[in-house]
Amino acid sequence: MPQLKPSASDYIIEETLLSRTIDYYFTPQSPWTYLGHARFAAIAKAAGATVRVRPIDFGAVFPVSGGLPLGKRAPQRQAYRLVDLARFSKHLDIELHPKPKFFPVASDDAARLIIAADLRDGTEAAMKLCGAVFAAVWVQERNIADPKVLEAVAAECGLDARRCDQAQSQTVQERYEDYTQQAIDAKVFGAPSYVIDGEIFWGQDRLDFVERALKQQPTHQGA
């Protein structure tokens, strides 16, 4: 008997089965998110995965998760963090100033700008902006709490000049709050966190596991 050619619906079913979604939770001032961002983007692209960009407010997450802001952590933890940042920067060959001029820094406006870009320009533009914002903190030592700096970074990414104004809208603020609650509900406690099918992968040093998870067949429940 002649072999039947796959129908269009077969291709749709196959694509659906293979397609994966990653919820990408982070704060724009996180050095660990910066260190893993380019590799994460490449892994997701290679896997054909959909990234849902989710900047969140860790000021709301920490009281629930038991985390502490950097300044309230034990001195030995703060000291080790600087050692580990330098270690990973060298290992990954990624430029990073462990103690940049503007850090800690308020990053809510940067988070809202990323959300506005995601809503108006799409995931690819938002991911590009993420990389630029992270580099602004950890490489260029710019103050991302300064509206003029954010305007400049947005312009460097080719975004419409209106994005910074749109970032202050109620719609964007509600998204920011909603993403934060989603993170809390998903039991996210640190940045970056990559969530695939409800499974959390915390930290840029877990990207090997993210890559493996994306190669596995997703589990579908129901008939």
C-alpha positions in Angstrom: 0.0 0.0 0.0 1.3 3.5 -0.7 2.4 5.5 2.3 0.1 8.4 3.3 1.7 11.8 3.4 1.4 13.6 6.7 -1.6 16.0 6.8 -1.5 19.6 7.9 -3.1 18.5 11.2 -0.3 16.0 11.8 2.2 18.8 11.6 0.2 21.0 13.9 -0.1 18.1 16.5 3.7 17.4 16.2 4.5 21.1 16.6 2.2 21.3 19.7 3.8 18.3 21.3 7.3 19.6 20.8 6.7 23.2 21.7 7.8 24.2 25.2 7.1 27.3 27.2 9.6 28.8 29.7 8.5 31.3 32.3 11.6 33.5 32.9 11.5 35.2 36.3 14.1 37.7 37.2 14.8 41.2 38.5 16.7 43.6 36.3 19.5 44.2 38.9 20.4 40.5 39.3 24.0 39.8 38.3 23.2 36.0 38.0 20.4 36.8 35.5 22.9 38.9 33.5 25.5 36.1 33.5 23.0 33.6 32.1 20.9 35.7 29.8 22.6 35.3 26.5 23.1 31.5 27.0 19.5 31.1 28.1 18.2 33.0 25.0 20.4 30.8 22.8 19.1 27.6 24.5 15.5 28.6 24.2 15.9 29.5 20.5 17.7 26.3 19.7 14.9 24.3 21.3 12.2 26.3 19.6 10.8 27.2 23.0 8.5 30.1 23.8 9.9 32.4 26.5 7.5 34.3 28.7 9.4 37.3 30.0 8.5 37.9 33.7 10.4 40.6 35.6 9.1 40.5 39.2 9.4 42.4 42.4 11.5 40.4 44.8 10.6 42.9 47.5 7.3 41.1 47.6 8.8 37.6 47.0 11.3 37.6 49.8 8.9 38.0 52.7 7.0 34.9 51.4 10.1 32.8 50.4 12.3 33.6 53.4 14.9 35.4 51.3 16.8 38.5 52.4 17.9 41.6 50.5 21.7 41.6 49.9 22.4 44.2 52.6 20.7 42.1 55.3 22.6 38.8 54.5 25.4 37.6 56.8 28.8 39.2 56.0 30.3 35.8 55.0 27.5 35.3 52.5 28.1 38.8 51.0 31.8 38.2 50.8 31.4 34.8 49.1 29.0 36.3 46.6 31.7 38.6 45.3 34.1 35.7 45.0 31.6 33.7 43.1 30.7 36.5 40.8 34.3 37.0 39.8 34.7 33.3 39.4 31.8 32.9 37.1 32.7 36.0 35.1 36.1 34.5 34.4 34.8 31.0 33.8 32.1 32.2 31.3 34.4 34.9 29.8 31.7 37.5 30.4 32.7 41.0 31.5 31.2 42.0 34.9 32.1 44.5 37.6 31.3 42.6 40.9 30.8 46.0 42.7 29.4 48.3 40.1 28.9 52.0 40.8 25.1 51.8 40.9 24.2 48.8 43.0 22.0 48.0 44.8 19.7 50.0 42.5 15.9 50.4 42.3 14.9 48.4 39.3 11.1 48.7 39.3 11.1 51.2 36.4 13.4 49.0 34.4 11.2 46.0 35.0 8.1 48.0 33.9 10.0 49.1 30.7 10.8 45.5 29.9 7.1 44.6 30.3 6.0 47.5 28.1 8.4 46.4 25.4 7.2 42.8 25.6 3.5 44.0 25.3 4.2 46.4 22.4 7.1 44.9 20.6 7.1 41.2 21.4 9.4 38.7 23.2 12.4 39.2 21.0 12.5 42.9 21.6 12.0 42.4 25.3 14.8 39.9 25.5 17.1 42.2 23.7 16.2 45.0 26.1 16.8 42.7 29.1 20.3 42.1 27.9 20.9 45.8 27.4 19.5 46.7 30.9 21.6 44.0 32.6 24.8 45.1 30.8 24.0 48.7 31.8 24.3 47.7 35.4 27.1 45.2 35.4 29.3 46.3 32.5 28.7 50.0 31.8 28.0 51.0 35.4 24.9 53.1 34.5 22.1 54.0 36.9 19.0 52.2 35.7 16.9 54.0 38.3 17.5 57.2 36.3 14.7 57.7 33.7 17.1 59.3 31.3 19.4 56.2 31.4 16.4 54.0 30.7 15.3 56.3 27.8 18.9 56.0 26.4 19.0 52.2 26.8 15.6 51.8 25.1 16.7 54.0 22.2 19.9 52.0 21.8 17.7 48.9 21.4 15.7 50.7 18.7 12.5 51.0 20.7 9.9 53.7 20.2 10.5 56.7 22.5 7.0 56.3 23.9 7.9 53.0 25.6 9.2 54.7 28.8 6.0 56.7 29.2 3.9 53.6 28.5 5.9 51.7 31.1 4.3 53.9 33.7 0.8 52.9 32.7 -1.7 51.1 35.0 -1.8 48.2 32.6 1.9 47.6 32.9 1.9 48.0 36.7 -0.9 45.5 36.9 1.2 43.1 34.8 4.2 43.6 37.1 2.1 42.8 40.1 0.5 39.8 38.4 3.8 38.4 37.3 5.1 38.8 40.9 2.1 36.9 42.2 2.6 34.2 39.5 6.1 33.8 40.8 5.0 33.5 44.4 2.3 30.9 43.4 5.0 28.9 41.4 7.2 29.0 44.6 9.9 31.0 42.9 12.4 32.4 45.5 15.4 33.7 43.6 16.6 35.1 40.3 16.9 33.9 37.7 14.3 31.2 37.8 13.3 29.3 34.7 10.0 27.4 35.1 9.2 24.6 32.6 6.0 22.6 33.1 5.9 23.7 36.7 9.5 22.7 37.5 11.8 25.4 38.8 15.4 25.7 37.7 17.0 28.3 39.9 20.2 30.1 38.8 22.2 30.5 35.7 24.4 27.6 36.8 21.3 25.3 36.2 21.1 26.1 32.5 22.5 22.6 31.6 19.4 21.2 33.3 17.1 23.6 31.4 18.6 22.5 28.2 18.1 18.8 29.0 14.5 19.5 30.1 13.7 21.2 26.8 14.9 18.1 24.9 12.5 15.8 26.8 9.0 15.0 25.6 6.5 17.1 27.5 4.0 15.2 29.6 0.4 15.8 28.6 -2.5 14.8 30.9 -5.9 13.9 29.8 -7.3 12.1 26.7 
